[in-house]
Amino acid sequence: MLYAIVGEDVPNSLEQRLASRPAHLARLVELEAAGRMVAGGPFPAIDSADPGPAGFVGSLIVAEFDSLEAAQTWADADPYVAAGVYARVTVRPFKQVFPRS
């Protein structure tokens, strides 16, 4: 089943985000290589693809996991959690309707 994982950043956490980004991205590449990644990316703090020093306010990952518990465990182990980037992470089941496959 698909799950949506939404991480909400702590204010002014751009430095921690940048420092832990390689480890965060490595986990996403693993999901992608396994064919389990649907979408993923950050929420810019301003209306710009490259927000510069304004940074980001969170992230969204939509991926396939065996269960809600497995998705939550994976999300809890994210390097952004360990680095204090995320103030909160929400994991919910997700039913993809579009794009149609």
SEMAR-582494 format. One record per residue: residue in one letter; x, y, z of N, C-alpha, C, O in turn. Coordinates in steps of 0.1 Angstrom, whole numbers, plus 5000, padded with zeros to 4 digits. Layout:
<nodes>
<node type="a" n_X="X" n_Y="Y" n_Z="Z" ca_X="X" ca_Y="Y" ca_Z="Z" c_X="X" c_Y="Y" c_Z="Z" o_X="X" o_Y="Y" o_Z="Z"/>
...
</nodes>
This chain:
<nodes>
<node type="m" n_X="5008" n_Y="4988" n_Z="5000" ca_X="5000" ca_Y="5000" ca_Z="5000" c_X="5009" c_Y="5012" c_Z="5000" o_X="5020" o_Y="5012" o_Z="5004"/>
<node type="l" n_X="5003" n_Y="5023" n_Z="4995" ca_X="5011" ca_Y="5036" ca_Z="4995" c_X="5008" c_Y="5043" c_Z="5008" o_X="4998" o_Y="5043" o_Z="5014"/>
<node type="y" n_X="5018" n_Y="5051" n_Z="5012" ca_X="5018" ca_Y="5060" ca_Z="5024" c_X="5023" c_Y="5073" c_Z="5021" o_X="5033" o_Y="5074" o_Z="5014"/>
<node type="a" n_X="5017" n_Y="5084" n_Z="5026" ca_X="5022" ca_Y="5097" ca_Z="5025" c_X="5029" c_Y="5101" c_Z="5038" o_X="5023" o_Y="5099" o_Z="5049"/>
<node type="i" n_X="5041" n_Y="5105" n_Z="5037" ca_X="5049" ca_Y="5109" ca_Z="5048" c_X="5052" c_Y="5124" c_Z="5047" o_X="5058" o_Y="5128" o_Z="5037"/>
<node type="v" n_X="5047" n_Y="5131" n_Z="5057" ca_X="5049" ca_Y="5146" ca_Z="5057" c_X="5057" c_Y="5150" c_Z="5069" o_X="5053" o_Y="5148" o_Z="5080"/>
<node type="g" n_X="5069" n_Y="5155" n_Z="5066" ca_X="5078" ca_Y="5161" ca_Z="5077" c_X="5076" c_Y="5176" c_Z="5077" o_X="5077" o_Y="5182" o_Z="5067"/>
<node type="e" n_X="5075" n_Y="5181" n_Z="5089" ca_X="5074" ca_Y="5196" ca_Z="5091" c_X="5086" c_Y="5200" c_Z="5098" o_X="5090" o_Y="5196" o_Z="5108"/>
<node type="d" n_X="5093" n_Y="5210" n_Z="5091" ca_X="5106" ca_Y="5215" ca_Z="5096" c_X="5105" c_Y="5223" c_Z="5108" o_X="5095" o_Y="5231" o_Z="5110"/>
<node type="v" n_X="5115" n_Y="5223" n_Z="5117" ca_X="5117" ca_Y="5232" ca_Z="5128" c_X="5121" c_Y="5245" c_Z="5121" o_X="5128" o_Y="5245" o_Z="5112"/>
<node type="p" n_X="5116" n_Y="5257" n_Z="5126" ca_X="5120" ca_Y="5269" ca_Z="5121" c_X="5136" c_Y="5271" c_Z="5121" o_X="5142" o_Y="5266" o_Z="5130"/>
<node type="n" n_X="5141" n_Y="5277" n_Z="5110" ca_X="5155" ca_Y="5280" ca_Z="5109" c_X="5164" c_Y="5267" c_Z="5110" o_X="5174" o_Y="5267" o_Z="5116"/>
<node type="s" n_X="5159" n_Y="5257" n_Z="5103" ca_X="5167" ca_Y="5244" ca_Z="5103" c_X="5174" c_Y="5241" c_Z="5090" o_X="5179" o_Y="5230" o_Z="5088"/>
<node type="l" n_X="5176" n_Y="5252" n_Z="5082" ca_X="5182" ca_Y="5249" ca_Z="5069" c_X="5197" c_Y="5244" c_Z="5070" o_X="5200" o_Y="5235" o_Z="5063"/>
<node type="e" n_X="5204" n_Y="5248" n_Z="5080" ca_X="5218" ca_Y="5244" ca_Z="5082" c_X="5218" c_Y="5229" c_Z="5085" o_X="5226" o_Y="5221" o_Z="5079"/>
<node type="q" n_X="5209" n_Y="5224" n_Z="5094" ca_X="5208" ca_Y="5210" ca_Z="5098" c_X="5203" c_Y="5202" c_Z="5086" o_X="5208" o_Y="5191" o_Z="5083"/>
<node type="r" n_X="5194" n_Y="5208" n_Z="5078" ca_X="5188" ca_Y="5201" ca_Z="5066" c_X="5199" c_Y="5198" c_Z="5056" o_X="5201" o_Y="5187" o_Z="5051"/>
<node type="l" n_X="5207" n_Y="5209" n_Z="5053" ca_X="5218" ca_Y="5207" ca_Z="5043" c_X="5229" c_Y="5197" c_Z="5048" o_X="5234" o_Y="5190" o_Z="5039"/>
<node type="a" n_X="5232" n_Y="5197" n_Z="5060" ca_X="5242" ca_Y="5188" ca_Z="5066" c_X="5238" c_Y="5174" c_Z="5065" o_X="5246" o_Y="5165" o_Z="5063"/>
<node type="s" n_X="5225" n_Y="5171" n_Z="5067" ca_X="5220" ca_Y="5157" ca_Z="5067" c_X="5214" c_Y="5153" c_Z="5054" o_X="5209" o_Y="5142" o_Z="5053"/>
<node type="r" n_X="5214" n_Y="5162" n_Z="5044" ca_X="5207" ca_Y="5159" ca_Z="5031" c_X="5213" c_Y="5147" c_Z="5024" o_X="5205" o_Y="5138" o_Z="5019"/>
<node type="p" n_X="5226" n_Y="5145" n_Z="5023" ca_X="5231" ca_Y="5133" ca_Z="5016" c_X="5226" c_Y="5120" c_Z="5022" o_X="5222" o_Y="5111" o_Z="5014"/>
<node type="a" n_X="5226" n_Y="5118" n_Z="5035" ca_X="5221" ca_Y="5106" ca_Z="5041" c_X="5205" c_Y="5105" c_Z="5039" o_X="5200" o_Y="5094" o_Z="5036"/>
<node type="h" n_X="5198" n_Y="5116" n_Z="5039" ca_X="5184" ca_Y="5116" ca_Z="5037" c_X="5181" c_Y="5111" c_Z="5022" o_X="5173" o_Y="5103" o_Z="5020"/>
<node type="l" n_X="5188" n_Y="5117" n_Z="5013" ca_X="5186" ca_Y="5114" ca_Z="4999" c_X="5190" c_Y="5099" c_Z="4996" o_X="5184" o_Y="5093" o_Z="4987"/>
<node type="a" n_X="5200" n_Y="5094" n_Z="5002" ca_X="5205" ca_Y="5080" ca_Z="5000" c_X="5193" c_Y="5070" c_Z="5003" o_X="5191" o_Y="5061" o_Z="4996"/>
<node type="r" n_X="5186" n_Y="5073" n_Z="5013" ca_X="5174" ca_Y="5064" ca_Z="5017" c_X="5163" c_Y="5065" c_Z="5006" o_X="5157" o_Y="5055" o_Z="5003"/>
<node type="l" n_X="5161" n_Y="5077" n_Z="5001" ca_X="5151" ca_Y="5079" ca_Z="4990" c_X="5155" c_Y="5072" c_Z="4977" o_X="5147" o_Y="5066" o_Z="4970"/>
<node type="v" n_X="5168" n_Y="5072" n_Z="4974" ca_X="5173" ca_Y="5065" ca_Z="4962" c_X="5171" c_Y="5050" c_Z="4964" o_X="5168" o_Y="5044" o_Z="4954"/>
<node type="e" n_X="5173" n_Y="5045" n_Z="4976" ca_X="5170" ca_Y="5031" ca_Z="4978" c_X="5155" c_Y="5027" c_Z="4976" o_X="5153" o_Y="5017" o_Z="4970"/>
<node type="l" n_X="5146" n_Y="5036" n_Z="4980" ca_X="5132" ca_Y="5034" ca_Z="4978" c_X="5129" c_Y="5034" c_Z="4963" o_X="5122" o_Y="5026" o_Z="4957"/>
<node type="e" n_X="5135" n_Y="5044" n_Z="4956" ca_X="5133" ca_Y="5045" ca_Z="4941" c_X="5139" c_Y="5033" c_Z="4934" o_X="5132" o_Y="5028" o_Z="4925"/>
<node type="a" n_X="5151" n_Y="5028" n_Z="4938" ca_X="5157" ca_Y="5017" ca_Z="4931" c_X="5149" c_Y="5004" c_Z="4933" o_X="5149" o_Y="4995" o_Z="4925"/>
<node type="a" n_X="5142" n_Y="5003" n_Z="4945" ca_X="5133" ca_Y="4992" ca_Z="4947" c_X="5120" c_Y="4993" c_Z="4941" o_X="5111" o_Y="4984" o_Z="4942"/>
<node type="g" n_X="5117" n_Y="5004" n_Z="4933" ca_X="5104" ca_Y="5006" ca_Z="4927" c_X="5093" c_Y="5010" c_Z="4936" o_X="5081" o_Y="5008" o_Z="4933"/>
<node type="r" n_X="5096" n_Y="5015" n_Z="4948" ca_X="5086" ca_Y="5018" ca_Z="4958" c_X="5083" c_Y="5033" c_Z="4959" o_X="5074" o_Y="5037" o_Z="4966"/>
<node type="m" n_X="5091" n_Y="5042" n_Z="4953" ca_X="5089" ca_Y="5056" ca_Z="4954" c_X="5079" c_Y="5061" c_Z="4943" o_X="5081" o_Y="5058" o_Z="4931"/>
<node type="v" n_X="5069" n_Y="5069" n_Z="4948" ca_X="5060" ca_Y="5075" ca_Z="4938" c_X="5064" c_Y="5089" c_Z="4936" o_X="5064" o_Y="5094" o_Z="4925"/>
<node type="a" n_X="5066" n_Y="5097" n_Z="4947" ca_X="5070" ca_Y="5111" ca_Z="4946" c_X="5077" c_Y="5115" c_Z="4959" o_X="5075" o_Y="5109" o_Z="4970"/>
<node type="g" n_X="5085" n_Y="5125" n_Z="4958" ca_X="5092" ca_Y="5130" ca_Z="4970" c_X="5098" c_Y="5143" c_Z="4967" o_X="5103" o_Y="5146" o_Z="4956"/>
<node type="g" n_X="5099" n_Y="5152" n_Z="4977" ca_X="5105" ca_Y="5165" ca_Z="4976" c_X="5102" c_Y="5174" c_Z="4987" o_X="5093" o_Y="5171" o_Z="4996"/>
<node type="p" n_X="5109" n_Y="5185" n_Z="4988" ca_X="5107" ca_Y="5195" ca_Z="4999" c_X="5096" c_Y="5205" c_Z="4995" o_X="5092" o_Y="5207" o_Z="4984"/>
<node type="f" n_X="5091" n_Y="5212" n_Z="5006" ca_X="5082" ca_Y="5223" ca_Z="5005" c_X="5091" c_Y="5236" c_Z="5006" o_X="5095" o_Y="5239" o_Z="5018"/>
<node type="p" n_X="5093" n_Y="5244" n_Z="4996" ca_X="5101" ca_Y="5256" ca_Z="4997" c_X="5093" c_Y="5266" c_Z="5007" o_X="5081" o_Y="5266" o_Z="5007"/>
<node type="a" n_X="5101" n_Y="5274" n_Z="5014" ca_X="5095" ca_Y="5283" ca_Z="5023" c_X="5089" c_Y="5295" c_Z="5016" o_X="5080" o_Y="5302" o_Z="5022"/>
<node type="i" n_X="5093" n_Y="5297" n_Z="5004" ca_X="5088" ca_Y="5308" ca_Z="4996" c_X="5084" c_Y="5303" c_Z="4982" o_X="5087" o_Y="5291" o_Z="4979"/>
<node type="d" n_X="5077" n_Y="5311" n_Z="4974" ca_X="5072" ca_Y="5306" ca_Z="4961" c_X="5083" c_Y="5306" c_Z="4951" o_X="5084" o_Y="5315" o_Z="4942"/>
<node type="s" n_X="5092" n_Y="5297" n_Z="4952" ca_X="5104" ca_Y="5296" ca_Z="4944" c_X="5109" c_Y="5282" c_Z="4944" o_X="5110" o_Y="5275" o_Z="4954"/>
<node type="a" n_X="5113" n_Y="5277" n_Z="4932" ca_X="5119" ca_Y="5263" ca_Z="4932" c_X="5133" c_Y="5263" c_Z="4939" o_X="5136" o_Y="5252" o_Z="4944"/>
<node type="d" n_X="5140" n_Y="5274" n_Z="4940" ca_X="5152" ca_Y="5275" ca_Z="4947" c_X="5151" c_Y="5287" c_Z="4957" o_X="5153" o_Y="5298" o_Z="4954"/>
<node type="p" n_X="5146" n_Y="5283" n_Z="4969" ca_X="5143" ca_Y="5294" ca_Z="4979" c_X="5155" c_Y="5300" c_Z="4986" o_X="5154" o_Y="5309" o_Z="4994"/>
<node type="g" n_X="5168" n_Y="5295" n_Z="4982" ca_X="5180" ca_Y="5301" ca_Z="4988" c_X="5179" c_Y="5301" c_Z="5003" o_X="5176" o_Y="5290" o_Z="5009"/>
<node type="p" n_X="5183" n_Y="5312" n_Z="5010" ca_X="5184" ca_Y="5312" ca_Z="5024" c_X="5171" c_Y="5311" c_Z="5031" o_X="5170" o_Y="5309" o_Z="5044"/>
<node type="a" n_X="5160" n_Y="5313" n_Z="5024" ca_X="5146" ca_Y="5311" ca_Z="5030" c_X="5144" c_Y="5297" c_Z="5034" o_X="5137" o_Y="5294" o_Z="5044"/>
<node type="g" n_X="5150" n_Y="5287" n_Z="5027" ca_X="5150" ca_Y="5273" ca_Z="5031" c_X="5137" c_Y="5267" c_Z="5027" o_X="5130" o_Y="5270" o_Z="5018"/>
<node type="f" n_X="5134" n_Y="5257" n_Z="5036" ca_X="5122" ca_Y="5248" ca_Z="5034" c_X="5114" c_Y="5247" c_Z="5047" o_X="5119" o_Y="5250" o_Z="5057"/>
<node type="v" n_X="5102" n_Y="5243" n_Z="5045" ca_X="5093" ca_Y="5242" ca_Z="5057" c_X="5089" c_Y="5227" c_Z="5059" o_X="5081" o_Y="5224" o_Z="5069"/>
<node type="g" n_X="5093" n_Y="5218" n_Z="5051" ca_X="5090" ca_Y="5204" ca_Z="5053" c_X="5092" c_Y="5196" c_Z="5040" o_X="5098" o_Y="5201" o_Z="5030"/>
<node type="s" n_X="5087" n_Y="5184" n_Z="5040" ca_X="5089" ca_Y="5175" ca_Z="5029" c_X="5077" c_Y="5166" c_Z="5028" o_X="5070" o_Y="5163" o_Z="5037"/>
<node type="l" n_X="5076" n_Y="5160" n_Z="5015" ca_X="5066" ca_Y="5150" ca_Z="5013" c_X="5072" c_Y="5138" c_Z="5006" o_X="5080" o_Y="5140" o_Z="4997"/>
<node type="i" n_X="5069" n_Y="5126" n_Z="5011" ca_X="5073" ca_Y="5114" ca_Z="5004" c_X="5061" c_Y="5106" c_Z="5003" o_X="5053" o_Y="5104" o_Z="5012"/>
<node type="v" n_X="5058" n_Y="5100" n_Z="4991" ca_X="5048" ca_Y="5091" ca_Z="4988" c_X="5055" c_Y="5078" c_Z="4983" o_X="5061" o_Y="5078" o_Z="4973"/>
<node type="a" n_X="5053" n_Y="5067" n_Z="4991" ca_X="5060" ca_Y="5055" ca_Z="4987" c_X="5053" c_Y="5043" c_Z="4992" o_X="5043" o_Y="5044" o_Z="5000"/>
<node type="e" n_X="5056" n_Y="5032" n_Z="4987" ca_X="5050" ca_Y="5019" ca_Z="4990" c_X="5057" c_Y="5012" c_Z="5002" o_X="5069" o_Y="5011" o_Z="5002"/>
<node type="f" n_X="5049" n_Y="5008" n_Z="5012" ca_X="5054" ca_Y="5000" ca_Z="5023" c_X="5045" c_Y="4989" c_Z="5026" o_X="5033" o_Y="4989" o_Z="5021"/>
<node type="d" n_X="5049" n_Y="4979" n_Z="5033" ca_X="5041" ca_Y="4967" ca_Z="5036" c_X="5029" c_Y="4970" c_Z="5046" o_X="5019" o_Y="4964" o_Z="5046"/>
<node type="s" n_X="5031" n_Y="4981" n_Z="5054" ca_X="5021" ca_Y="4984" ca_Z="5064" c_X="5024" c_Y="4998" c_Z="5069" o_X="5034" o_Y="5004" o_Z="5067"/>
<node type="l" n_X="5014" n_Y="5003" n_Z="5076" ca_X="5015" ca_Y="5016" ca_Z="5083" c_X="5026" c_Y="5016" c_Z="5093" o_X="5034" o_Y="5026" o_Z="5094"/>
<node type="e" n_X="5028" n_Y="5005" n_Z="5100" ca_X="5038" ca_Y="5004" ca_Z="5110" c_X="5052" c_Y="5004" c_Z="5103" o_X="5061" o_Y="5011" o_Z="5108"/>
<node type="a" n_X="5053" n_Y="4997" n_Z="5092" ca_X="5066" ca_Y="4997" ca_Z="5084" c_X="5069" c_Y="5011" c_Z="5079" o_X="5081" o_Y="5016" o_Z="5079"/>
<node type="a" n_X="5059" n_Y="5018" n_Z="5074" ca_X="5061" ca_Y="5032" ca_Z="5069" c_X="5065" c_Y="5041" c_Z="5081" o_X="5074" o_Y="5050" o_Z="5079"/>
<node type="q" n_X="5059" n_Y="5040" n_Z="5092" ca_X="5062" ca_Y="5048" ca_Z="5104" c_X="5076" c_Y="5045" c_Z="5109" o_X="5084" o_Y="5055" o_Z="5112"/>
<node type="t" n_X="5080" n_Y="5033" n_Z="5109" ca_X="5094" ca_Y="5029" ca_Z="5114" c_X="5104" c_Y="5035" c_Z="5104" o_X="5114" o_Y="5040" o_Z="5109"/>
<node type="w" n_X="5101" n_Y="5034" n_Z="5091" ca_X="5110" ca_Y="5040" ca_Z="5081" c_X="5111" c_Y="5055" c_Z="5083" o_X="5122" o_Y="5060" o_Z="5083"/>
<node type="a" n_X="5100" n_Y="5062" n_Z="5085" ca_X="5100" ca_Y="5076" ca_Z="5087" c_X="5107" c_Y="5080" c_Z="5100" o_X="5115" o_Y="5090" o_Z="5100"/>
<node type="d" n_X="5106" n_Y="5073" n_Z="5110" ca_X="5112" ca_Y="5076" ca_Z="5123" c_X="5127" c_Y="5075" c_Z="5122" o_X="5135" o_Y="5081" o_Z="5130"/>
<node type="a" n_X="5133" n_Y="5067" n_Z="5112" ca_X="5147" ca_Y="5065" ca_Z="5111" c_X="5153" c_Y="5075" c_Z="5101" o_X="5165" o_Y="5074" o_Z="5098"/>
<node type="d" n_X="5145" n_Y="5084" n_Z="5096" ca_X="5151" ca_Y="5094" ca_Z="5087" c_X="5162" c_Y="5103" c_Z="5093" o_X="5160" o_Y="5107" o_Z="5104"/>
<node type="p" n_X="5172" n_Y="5105" n_Z="5086" ca_X="5183" ca_Y="5114" ca_Z="5091" c_X="5178" c_Y="5128" c_Z="5095" o_X="5184" o_Y="5134" o_Z="5103"/>
<node type="y" n_X="5168" n_Y="5133" n_Z="5088" ca_X="5163" ca_Y="5146" ca_Z="5092" c_X="5157" c_Y="5146" c_Z="5106" o_X="5157" o_Y="5156" o_Z="5113"/>
<node type="v" n_X="5151" n_Y="5134" n_Z="5110" ca_X="5146" ca_Y="5133" ca_Z="5123" c_X="5157" c_Y="5133" c_Z="5133" o_X="5157" o_Y="5141" o_Z="5143"/>
<node type="a" n_X="5168" n_Y="5125" n_Z="5131" ca_X="5179" ca_Y="5125" ca_Z="5140" c_X="5187" c_Y="5138" c_Z="5141" o_X="5192" o_Y="5141" o_Z="5151"/>
<node type="a" n_X="5187" n_Y="5146" n_Z="5130" ca_X="5194" ca_Y="5159" ca_Z="5130" c_X="5185" c_Y="5170" c_Z="5135" o_X="5190" o_Y="5181" o_Z="5136"/>
<node type="g" n_X="5173" n_Y="5167" n_Z="5139" ca_X="5165" ca_Y="5178" ca_Z="5144" c_X="5159" c_Y="5187" c_Z="5134" o_X="5154" o_Y="5198" o_Z="5137"/>
<node type="v" n_X="5158" n_Y="5183" n_Z="5121" ca_X="5152" ca_Y="5191" ca_Z="5111" c_X="5137" c_Y="5191" c_Z="5112" o_X="5131" o_Y="5201" o_Z="5111"/>
<node type="y" n_X="5132" n_Y="5179" n_Z="5114" ca_X="5117" ca_Y="5178" ca_Z="5115" c_X="5112" c_Y="5180" c_Z="5129" o_X="5117" o_Y="5174" o_Z="5139"/>
<node type="a" n_X="5102" n_Y="5189" n_Z="5131" ca_X="5095" ca_Y="5190" ca_Z="5143" c_X="5085" c_Y="5179" c_Z="5145" o_X="5082" o_Y="5175" o_Z="5156"/>
<node type="r" n_X="5079" n_Y="5175" n_Z="5134" ca_X="5068" ca_Y="5165" ca_Z="5134" c_X="5068" c_Y="5158" c_Z="5121" o_X="5071" o_Y="5163" o_Z="5110"/>
<node type="v" n_X="5065" n_Y="5145" n_Z="5122" ca_X="5064" ca_Y="5136" ca_Z="5110" c_X="5050" c_Y="5129" c_Z="5111" o_X="5047" o_Y="5123" o_Z="5121"/>
<node type="t" n_X="5042" n_Y="5131" n_Z="5100" ca_X="5029" ca_Y="5124" ca_Z="5100" c_X="5030" c_Y="5114" c_Z="5088" o_X="5034" o_Y="5116" o_Z="5077"/>
<node type="v" n_X="5025" n_Y="5102" n_Z="5091" ca_X="5024" ca_Y="5091" ca_Z="5082" c_X="5010" c_Y="5087" c_Z="5080" o_X="5003" o_Y="5083" o_Z="5090"/>
<node type="r" n_X="5005" n_Y="5086" n_Z="5068" ca_X="4991" ca_Y="5083" ca_Z="5066" c_X="4990" c_Y="5074" c_Z="5053" o_X="4998" o_Y="5075" o_Z="5044"/>
<node type="p" n_X="4981" n_Y="5064" n_Z="5054" ca_X="4978" ca_Y="5057" ca_Z="5041" c_X="4974" c_Y="5066" c_Z="5030" o_X="4967" o_Y="5076" o_Z="5033"/>
<node type="f" n_X="4977" n_Y="5063" n_Z="5018" ca_X="4975" ca_Y="5071" ca_Z="5007" c_X="4969" c_Y="5063" c_Z="4995" o_X="4975" o_Y="5053" o_Z="4991"/>
<node type="k" n_X="4958" n_Y="5067" n_Z="4989" ca_X="4952" ca_Y="5060" ca_Z="4978" c_X="4955" c_Y="5069" c_Z="4966" o_X="4949" o_Y="5080" o_Z="4964"/>
<node type="q" n_X="4963" n_Y="5064" n_Z="4957" ca_X="4966" ca_Y="5072" ca_Z="4945" c_X="4955" c_Y="5070" c_Z="4935" o_X="4951" o_Y="5059" o_Z="4931"/>
<node type="v" n_X="4949" n_Y="5082" n_Z="4930" ca_X="4939" ca_Y="5082" ca_Z="4920" c_X="4945" c_Y="5087" c_Z="4907" o_X="4941" o_Y="5082" o_Z="4896"/>
<node type="f" n_X="4953" n_Y="5097" n_Z="4908" ca_X="4959" ca_Y="5103" ca_Z="4896" c_X="4974" c_Y="5104" c_Z="4898" o_X="4979" o_Y="5105" o_Z="4910"/>
<node type="p" n_X="4982" n_Y="5103" n_Z="4888" ca_X="4978" ca_Y="5099" ca_Z="4875" c_X="4973" c_Y="5085" c_Z="4874" o_X="4977" o_Y="5077" o_Z="4882"/>
<node type="r" n_X="4964" n_Y="5083" n_Z="4864" ca_X="4959" ca_Y="5070" ca_Z="4862" c_X="4969" c_Y="5060" c_Z="4856" o_X="4977" o_Y="5064" o_Z="4847"/>
<node type="s" n_X="4970" n_Y="5048" n_Z="4861" ca_X="4980" ca_Y="5039" ca_Z="4856" c_X="4973" c_Y="5030" c_Z="4846" o_X="4980" o_Y="5021" o_Z="4840"/>
</nodes>
